[in-house]
């Protein structure tokens, strides 16, 4: 393209999301629920816990066992419970598993394409409605220096804002109440901003779990070179 200064921008995005699997409040809630389940029916709790933790053939990963303190603690707690399947070892194993989730971070990568139409000093794209809940995503792309749009390389600093709205009915049991259908992702209406000058943040992660939702669109010609 001789210039980025045009009415339409065809863009390809790759997004990386890094987030803790569970918050401290969720860890506390999960452990309280485990204690309540134990108190409600100790024999049932121990029986089901023993079935999931002890009756399956579990071979510890020697590499993780050597270098991962949290994994070493989990293996030790599992062994202690299986040798003595009583209340305290069971709750100790539950606590260990829940605390491991607290220091595990999920890393998700996905990609998408969008066509933006110029509105004065910004470009806007509407995607949707899509899915069972009729999700509409409105993207706004703003260059830090609009003047650089006339240069062949275009600006390198941008701010992208995404606003999500849904078209489902307020009483829709699938979308208004995601707990009715856990297979559907949680849909939260609102706005998110991704900017080159966003303030730095920190997150403590000891374990990482990677998920790829890439659709093979890294080729600038599109999927399968089309």
Phi and psi restraints in degrees (value plus and minus 20) as a CYANA .aco file:
   2 UNK   PHI     -89.7   -49.7
   2 UNK   PSI     -41.1    -1.1
   3 UNK   PHI    -181.5  -141.5
   3 UNK   PSI     136.0   176.0
   4 UNK   PHI    -109.9   -69.9
   4 UNK   PSI     -25.8    14.2
   5 UNK   PHI    -101.8   -61.8
   5 UNK   PSI      58.8    98.8
   6 UNK   PHI    -163.9  -123.9
   6 UNK   PSI     150.3   190.3
   7 UNK   PHI     -95.8   -55.8
   7 UNK   PSI     -42.4    -2.4
   8 UNK   PHI    -151.1  -111.1
   8 UNK   PSI     116.3   156.3
   9 UNK   PHI    -141.7  -101.7
   9 UNK   PSI     103.0   143.0
  10 UNK   PHI    -117.3   -77.3
  10 UNK   PSI      94.0   134.0
  11 UNK   PHI    -139.5   -99.5
  11 UNK   PSI     130.1   170.1
  12 UNK   PHI    -142.4  -102.4
  12 UNK   PSI     109.1   149.1
  13 UNK   PHI    -139.5   -99.5
  13 UNK   PSI     124.9   164.9
  14 UNK   PHI    -143.8  -103.8
  14 UNK   PSI     107.4   147.4
  15 UNK   PHI    -139.8   -99.8
  15 UNK   PSI     120.1   160.1
  16 UNK   PHI    -139.9   -99.9
  16 UNK   PSI     106.3   146.3
  17 UNK   PHI    -136.0   -96.0
  17 UNK   PSI     105.3   145.3
  18 UNK   PHI    -142.0  -102.0
  18 UNK   PSI      99.5   139.5
  19 UNK   PHI    -168.4  -128.4
  19 UNK   PSI     128.4   168.4
  20 UNK   PHI     -88.3   -48.3
  20 UNK   PSI     122.2   162.2
  21 UNK   PHI     -83.7   -43.7
  21 UNK   PSI     -60.0   -20.0
  22 UNK   PHI    -161.5  -121.5
  22 UNK   PSI     125.1   165.1
  23 UNK   PHI    -103.3   -63.3
  23 UNK   PSI     149.4   189.4
  24 UNK   PHI     -81.7   -41.7
  24 UNK   PSI     -57.4   -17.4
  25 UNK   PHI     -85.3   -45.3
  25 UNK   PSI     -59.1   -19.1
  26 UNK   PHI     -86.7   -46.7
  26 UNK   PSI     -57.3   -17.3
  27 UNK   PHI     -82.5   -42.5
  27 UNK   PSI     -65.8   -25.8
  28 UNK   PHI     -82.5   -42.5
  28 UNK   PSI     -62.9   -22.9
  29 UNK   PHI     -85.4   -45.4
  29 UNK   PSI     -62.8   -22.8
  30 UNK   PHI     -83.2   -43.2
  30 UNK   PSI     -60.0   -20.0
  31 UNK   PHI     -89.0   -49.0
  31 UNK   PSI     -59.5   -19.5
  32 UNK   PHI     -82.1   -42.1
  32 UNK   PSI     -57.5   -17.5
  33 UNK   PHI     -86.6   -46.6
  33 UNK   PSI     -58.1   -18.1
  34 UNK   PHI     -83.7   -43.7
  34 UNK   PSI     -62.4   -22.4
  35 UNK   PHI     -83.7   -43.7
  35 UNK   PSI     -61.8   -21.8
  36 UNK   PHI     -83.4   -43.4
  36 UNK   PSI     -60.8   -20.8
  37 UNK   PHI     -84.1   -44.1
  37 UNK   PSI     -59.3   -19.3
  38 UNK   PHI     -83.8   -43.8
  38 UNK   PSI     -65.2   -25.2
  39 UNK   PHI     -88.2   -48.2
  39 UNK   PSI     -51.4   -11.4
  40 UNK   PHI     -90.5   -50.5
  40 UNK   PSI     -63.2   -23.2
  41 UNK   PHI    -171.9  -131.9
  41 UNK   PSI      63.3   103.3
  42 UNK   PHI     -77.0   -37.0
  42 UNK   PSI     -62.8   -22.8
  43 UNK   PHI     -85.1   -45.1
  43 UNK   PSI     -62.4   -22.4
  44 UNK   PHI     -84.8   -44.8
  44 UNK   PSI     -63.0   -23.0
  45 UNK   PHI     -80.9   -40.9
  45 UNK   PSI     -67.7   -27.7
  46 UNK   PHI     -86.2   -46.2
  46 UNK   PSI     -58.3   -18.3
  47 UNK   PHI     -85.2   -45.2
  47 UNK   PSI     -66.2   -26.2
  48 UNK   PHI     -90.6   -50.6
  48 UNK   PSI     -55.6   -15.6
  49 UNK   PHI     -88.4   -48.4
  49 UNK   PSI     -60.9   -20.9
  50 UNK   PHI     -85.3   -45.3
  50 UNK   PSI     -57.9   -17.9
  51 UNK   PHI     -83.8   -43.8
  51 UNK   PSI     -62.2   -22.2
  52 UNK   PHI     -99.4   -59.4
  52 UNK   PSI     -50.7   -10.7
  53 UNK   PHI    -116.8   -76.8
  53 UNK   PSI     -47.6    -7.6
  54 UNK   PHI    -137.0   -97.0
  54 UNK   PSI     -47.4    -7.4
  55 UNK   PHI    -104.7   -64.7
  55 UNK   PSI     -32.8     7.2
  56 UNK   PHI    -111.7   -71.7
  56 UNK   PSI     126.0   166.0
  57 UNK   PHI     -94.2   -54.2
  57 UNK   PSI      88.8   128.8
  58 UNK   PHI    -134.0   -94.0
  58 UNK   PSI      99.9   139.9
  59 UNK   PHI    -131.7   -91.7
  59 UNK   PSI      90.7   130.7
  60 UNK   PHI     -79.4   -39.4
  60 UNK   PSI     124.1   164.1
  61 UNK   PHI     -96.0   -56.0
  61 UNK   PSI      95.0   135.0
  62 UNK   PHI     -83.2   -43.2
  62 UNK   PSI     -51.7   -11.7
  63 UNK   PHI     -89.6   -49.6
  63 UNK   PSI     -68.7   -28.7
  64 UNK   PHI     -84.5   -44.5
  64 UNK   PSI     -56.3   -16.3
  65 UNK   PHI     -84.2   -44.2
  65 UNK   PSI     -51.1   -11.1
  66 UNK   PHI    -100.3   -60.3
  66 UNK   PSI     -56.1   -16.1
  67 UNK   PHI    -132.5   -92.5
  67 UNK   PSI     -31.6     8.4
  68 UNK   PHI    -131.6   -91.6
  68 UNK   PSI      90.4   130.4
  69 UNK   PHI     -85.6   -45.6
  69 UNK   PSI     -62.0   -22.0
  70 UNK   PHI     -83.9   -43.9
  70 UNK   PSI     -59.8   -19.8
  71 UNK   PHI     -88.3   -48.3
  71 UNK   PSI     -59.1   -19.1
  72 UNK   PHI     -81.7   -41.7
  72 UNK   PSI     -60.0   -20.0
  73 UNK   PHI     -87.1   -47.1
  73 UNK   PSI     -58.1   -18.1
  74 UNK   PHI     -84.5   -44.5
  74 UNK   PSI     -65.0   -25.0
  75 UNK   PHI     -82.5   -42.5
  75 UNK   PSI     -62.7   -22.7
  76 UNK   PHI     -85.2   -45.2
  76 UNK   PSI     -60.3   -20.3
  77 UNK   PHI     -87.5   -47.5
  77 UNK   PSI     -57.9   -17.9
  78 UNK   PHI     -84.5   -44.5
  78 UNK   PSI     -64.7   -24.7
  79 UNK   PHI     -82.6   -42.6
  79 UNK   PSI     -62.5   -22.5
  80 UNK   PHI     -83.3   -43.3
  80 UNK   PSI     -60.5   -20.5
  81 UNK   PHI     -89.7   -49.7
  81 UNK   PSI     -63.1   -23.1
  82 UNK   PHI     -85.5   -45.5
  82 UNK   PSI     -50.2   -10.2
  83 UNK   PHI     -98.3   -58.3
  83 UNK   PSI     -49.7    -9.7
  84 UNK   PHI    -159.2  -119.2
  84 UNK   PSI      60.0   100.0
  85 UNK   PHI     -94.4   -54.4
  85 UNK   PSI      49.8    89.8
  86 UNK   PHI    -140.0  -100.0
  86 UNK   PSI    -197.5  -157.5
  87 UNK   PHI     -77.2   -37.2
  87 UNK   PSI     -77.0   -37.0
  88 UNK   PHI     -83.6   -43.6
  88 UNK   PSI     -66.7   -26.7
  89 UNK   PHI     -80.7   -40.7
  89 UNK   PSI     -54.5   -14.5
  90 UNK   PHI     -86.1   -46.1
  90 UNK   PSI     -66.1   -26.1
  91 UNK   PHI     -87.5   -47.5
  91 UNK   PSI     -53.5   -13.5
  92 UNK   PHI     -85.5   -45.5
  92 UNK   PSI     -60.9   -20.9
  93 UNK   PHI     -86.8   -46.8
  93 UNK   PSI     -61.0   -21.0
  94 UNK   PHI     -79.5   -39.5
  94 UNK   PSI     -65.0   -25.0
  95 UNK   PHI     -82.5   -42.5
  95 UNK   PSI     -62.0   -22.0
  96 UNK   PHI     -82.2   -42.2
  96 UNK   PSI     -64.8   -24.8
  97 UNK   PHI     -84.1   -44.1
  97 UNK   PSI     -61.8   -21.8
  98 UNK   PHI     -88.5   -48.5
  98 UNK   PSI     -61.2   -21.2
  99 UNK   PHI     -87.5   -47.5
  99 UNK   PSI     -52.2   -12.2
 100 UNK   PHI     -83.5   -43.5
 100 UNK   PSI     -57.0   -17.0
 101 UNK   PHI     -83.5   -43.5
 101 UNK   PSI     -51.9   -11.9
 102 UNK   PHI     -88.6   -48.6
 102 UNK   PSI     -44.6    -4.6
 103 UNK   PHI    -127.8   -87.8
 103 UNK   PSI      -9.1    30.9
 104 UNK   PHI    -120.4   -80.4
 104 UNK   PSI     113.9   153.9
 105 UNK   PHI    -135.0   -95.0
 105 UNK   PSI     119.4   159.4
 106 UNK   PHI    -114.4   -74.4
 106 UNK   PSI     110.4   150.4
 107 UNK   PHI    -135.2   -95.2
 107 UNK   PSI      95.7   135.7
 108 UNK   PHI    -138.6   -98.6
 108 UNK   PSI     113.1   153.1
 109 UNK   PHI    -142.2  -102.2
 109 UNK   PSI     114.8   154.8
 110 UNK   PHI    -166.4  -126.4
 110 UNK   PSI     147.7   187.7
 111 UNK   PHI    -160.5  -120.5
 111 UNK   PSI     138.4   178.4
 112 UNK   PHI    -180.3  -140.3
 112 UNK   PSI     141.9   181.9
 113 UNK   PHI    -135.4   -95.4
 113 UNK   PSI     130.7   170.7
 114 UNK   PHI    -171.9  -131.9
 114 UNK   PSI     125.3   165.3
 115 UNK   PHI    -126.6   -86.6
 115 UNK   PSI     100.9   140.9
 116 UNK   PHI    -122.9   -82.9
 116 UNK   PSI     119.9   159.9
 117 UNK   PHI    -132.8   -92.8
 117 UNK   PSI     115.7   155.7
 118 UNK   PHI     -91.4   -51.4
 118 UNK   PSI     118.0   158.0
 119 UNK   PHI    -152.9  -112.9
 119 UNK   PSI      69.6   109.6
 120 UNK   PHI      41.5    81.5
 120 UNK   PSI    -121.4   -81.4
 121 UNK   PHI    -124.6   -84.6
 121 UNK   PSI      -4.7    35.3
 122 UNK   PHI    -165.6  -125.6
 122 UNK   PSI     145.7   185.7
 123 UNK   PHI    -144.0  -104.0
 123 UNK   PSI     116.9   156.9
 124 UNK   PHI    -145.4  -105.4
 124 UNK   PSI     119.2   159.2
 125 UNK   PHI    -151.0  -111.0
 125 UNK   PSI     118.3   158.3
 126 UNK   PHI    -135.3   -95.3
 126 UNK   PSI     105.2   145.2
 127 UNK   PHI    -141.2  -101.2
 127 UNK   PSI     106.2   146.2
 128 UNK   PHI      95.1   135.1
 128 UNK   PSI    -192.0  -152.0
 129 UNK   PHI     -89.8   -49.8
 129 UNK   PSI     126.7   166.7
 130 UNK   PHI    -161.4  -121.4
 130 UNK   PSI     138.5   178.5
 131 UNK   PHI      56.5    96.5
 131 UNK   PSI     157.8   197.8
 132 UNK   PHI     -85.1   -45.1
 132 UNK   PSI     -48.1    -8.1
 133 UNK   PHI    -117.7   -77.7
 133 UNK   PSI     -16.3    23.7
 134 UNK   PHI      41.3    81.3
 134 UNK   PSI      32.4    72.4
 135 UNK   PHI     -97.1   -57.1
 135 UNK   PSI     111.1   151.1
 136 UNK   PHI    -135.6   -95.6
 136 UNK   PSI     105.9   145.9
 137 UNK   PHI    -130.3   -90.3
 137 UNK   PSI     106.0   146.0
 138 UNK   PHI    -131.2   -91.2
 138 UNK   PSI      95.1   135.1
 139 UNK   PHI    -123.8   -83.8
 139 UNK   PSI     117.2   157.2
 140 UNK   PHI    -143.9  -103.9
 140 UNK   PSI     103.5   143.5
 141 UNK   PHI    -133.5   -93.5
 141 UNK   PSI     100.0   140.0
 142 UNK   PHI    -144.6  -104.6
 142 UNK   PSI     101.4   141.4
 143 UNK   PHI     -97.1   -57.1
 143 UNK   PSI     126.6   166.6
 144 UNK   PHI     -84.5   -44.5
 144 UNK   PSI     -58.1   -18.1
 145 UNK   PHI    -146.4  -106.4
 145 UNK   PSI      81.5   121.5
 146 UNK   PHI     -82.3   -42.3
 146 UNK   PSI     -50.7   -10.7
 147 UNK   PHI     -79.5   -39.5
 147 UNK   PSI     -48.8    -8.8
 148 UNK   PHI     -95.1   -55.1
 148 UNK   PSI     -26.9    13.1
 149 UNK   PHI     -84.5   -44.5
 149 UNK   PSI     -41.7    -1.7
 150 UNK   PHI    -103.4   -63.4
 150 UNK   PSI     -27.9    12.1
 151 UNK   PHI    -107.4   -67.4
 151 UNK   PSI     130.0   170.0
 152 UNK   PHI     -76.6   -36.6
 152 UNK   PSI     -58.4   -18.4
 153 UNK   PHI    -102.1   -62.1
 153 UNK   PSI     -37.9     2.1
 154 UNK   PHI      50.7    90.7
 154 UNK   PSI     155.7   195.7
 155 UNK   PHI     -92.1   -52.1
 155 UNK   PSI     132.5   172.5
 156 UNK   PHI    -126.4   -86.4
 156 UNK   PSI     -31.3     8.7
 157 UNK   PHI    -131.8   -91.8
 157 UNK   PSI     103.3   143.3
 158 UNK   PHI    -155.6  -115.6
 158 UNK   PSI     143.4   183.4
 159 UNK   PHI    -147.6  -107.6
 159 UNK   PSI     107.2   147.2
 160 UNK   PHI    -135.3   -95.3
 160 UNK   PSI     105.5   145.5
 161 UNK   PHI    -135.7   -95.7
 161 UNK   PSI     111.8   151.8
 162 UNK   PHI    -137.6   -97.6
 162 UNK   PSI     108.0   148.0
 163 UNK   PHI    -138.0   -98.0
 163 UNK   PSI     109.7   149.7
 164 UNK   PHI    -131.9   -91.9
 164 UNK   PSI     110.2   150.2
 165 UNK   PHI    -152.8  -112.8
 165 UNK   PSI     137.2   177.2
 166 UNK   PHI    -142.7  -102.7
 166 UNK   PSI     134.5   174.5
 167 UNK   PHI    -127.8   -87.8
 167 UNK   PSI     -14.2    25.8
 168 UNK   PHI     -92.5   -52.5
 168 UNK   PSI     140.1   180.1
 169 UNK   PHI     -90.2   -50.2
 169 UNK   PSI     130.3   170.3
 170 UNK   PHI     -83.7   -43.7
 170 UNK   PSI     -44.3    -4.3
 171 UNK   PHI    -120.9   -80.9
 171 UNK   PSI      -6.2    33.8
 172 UNK   PHI     -85.2   -45.2
 172 UNK   PSI      99.2   139.2
 173 UNK   PHI     -88.5   -48.5
 173 UNK   PSI     -44.3    -4.3
 174 UNK   PHI    -103.3   -63.3
 174 UNK   PSI     -58.9   -18.9
 175 UNK   PHI    -121.3   -81.3
 175 UNK   PSI     -58.2   -18.2
 176 UNK   PHI     -91.5   -51.5
 176 UNK   PSI     -46.3    -6.3
 177 UNK   PHI    -153.1  -113.1
 177 UNK   PSI      65.2   105.2
 178 UNK   PHI     -77.3   -37.3
 178 UNK   PSI     -42.5    -2.5
 179 UNK   PHI     -85.0   -45.0
 179 UNK   PSI     -40.0     0.0
 180 UNK   PHI     -89.5   -49.5
 180 UNK   PSI     -46.5    -6.5
 181 UNK   PHI    -159.8  -119.8
 181 UNK   PSI      69.0   109.0
 182 UNK   PHI     -85.3   -45.3
 182 UNK   PSI     -31.7     8.3
 183 UNK   PHI     -94.6   -54.6
 183 UNK   PSI     -39.8     0.2
 184 UNK   PHI    -106.1   -66.1
 184 UNK   PSI     121.4   161.4
 185 UNK   PHI     -89.4   -49.4
 185 UNK   PSI     130.8   170.8
 186 UNK   PHI     -88.6   -48.6
 186 UNK   PSI     106.4   146.4
 187 UNK   PHI    -128.0   -88.0
 187 UNK   PSI      98.7   138.7
 188 UNK   PHI    -138.0   -98.0
 188 UNK   PSI      97.4   137.4
 189 UNK   PHI     -92.5   -52.5
 189 UNK   PSI     123.5   163.5
 190 UNK   PHI     131.2   171.2
 190 UNK   PSI    -189.3  -149.3
 191 UNK   PHI    -144.9  -104.9
 191 UNK   PSI     126.3   166.3
 192 UNK   PHI    -150.2  -110.2
 192 UNK   PSI     122.2   162.2
 193 UNK   PHI    -143.2  -103.2
 193 UNK   PSI     112.2   152.2
 194 UNK   PHI    -140.5  -100.5
 194 UNK   PSI      96.6   136.6
 195 UNK   PHI    -154.3  -114.3
 195 UNK   PSI     129.8   169.8
 196 UNK   PHI     -84.4   -44.4
 196 UNK   PSI     -46.9    -6.9
 197 UNK   PHI    -129.7   -89.7
 197 UNK   PSI       8.4    48.4
 198 UNK   PHI     -86.2   -46.2
 198 UNK   PSI     126.7   166.7
 199 UNK   PHI     -85.4   -45.4
 199 UNK   PSI     126.4   166.4
 200 UNK   PHI     -89.1   -49.1
 200 UNK   PSI     127.3   167.3
 201 UNK   PHI    -150.8  -110.8
 201 UNK   PSI     141.0   181.0
 202 UNK   PHI    -147.7  -107.7
 202 UNK   PSI     130.9   170.9
 203 UNK   PHI    -166.5  -126.5
 203 UNK   PSI     114.3   154.3
 204 UNK   PHI    -110.5   -70.5
 204 UNK   PSI      98.5   138.5
 205 UNK   PHI    -151.9  -111.9
 205 UNK   PSI     110.6   150.6
 206 UNK   PHI    -128.9   -88.9
 206 UNK   PSI     -43.3    -3.3
 207 UNK   PHI    -150.7  -110.7
 207 UNK   PSI     127.9   167.9
 208 UNK   PHI    -146.5  -106.5
 208 UNK   PSI     118.6   158.6
 209 UNK   PHI    -143.9  -103.9
 209 UNK   PSI     100.6   140.6
 210 UNK   PHI    -120.6   -80.6
 210 UNK   PSI     117.4   157.4
 211 UNK   PHI    -152.3  -112.3
 211 UNK   PSI     109.0   149.0
 212 UNK   PHI    -129.1   -89.1
 212 UNK   PSI     106.9   146.9
 213 UNK   PHI    -136.4   -96.4
 213 UNK   PSI       3.9    43.9
 214 UNK   PHI     -84.7   -44.7
 214 UNK   PSI     119.5   159.5
 215 UNK   PHI    -128.2   -88.2
 215 UNK   PSI      -0.3    39.7
 216 UNK   PHI      51.2    91.2
 216 UNK   PSI      13.4    53.4
 217 UNK   PHI    -122.1   -82.1
 217 UNK   PSI      -5.5    34.5
 218 UNK   PHI     -87.1   -47.1
 218 UNK   PSI     -43.7    -3.7
 219 UNK   PHI     -88.2   -48.2
 219 UNK   PSI     101.8   141.8
 220 UNK   PHI     -78.6   -38.6
 220 UNK   PSI     -37.5     2.5
 221 UNK   PHI    -103.3   -63.3
 221 UNK   PSI     -24.4    15.6
 222 UNK   PHI      82.2   122.2
 222 UNK   PSI     159.2   199.2
 223 UNK   PHI     -76.1   -36.1
 223 UNK   PSI     113.3   153.3
 224 UNK   PHI      37.2    77.2
 224 UNK   PSI       6.8    46.8
 225 UNK   PHI      54.9    94.9
 225 UNK   PSI      -6.3    33.7
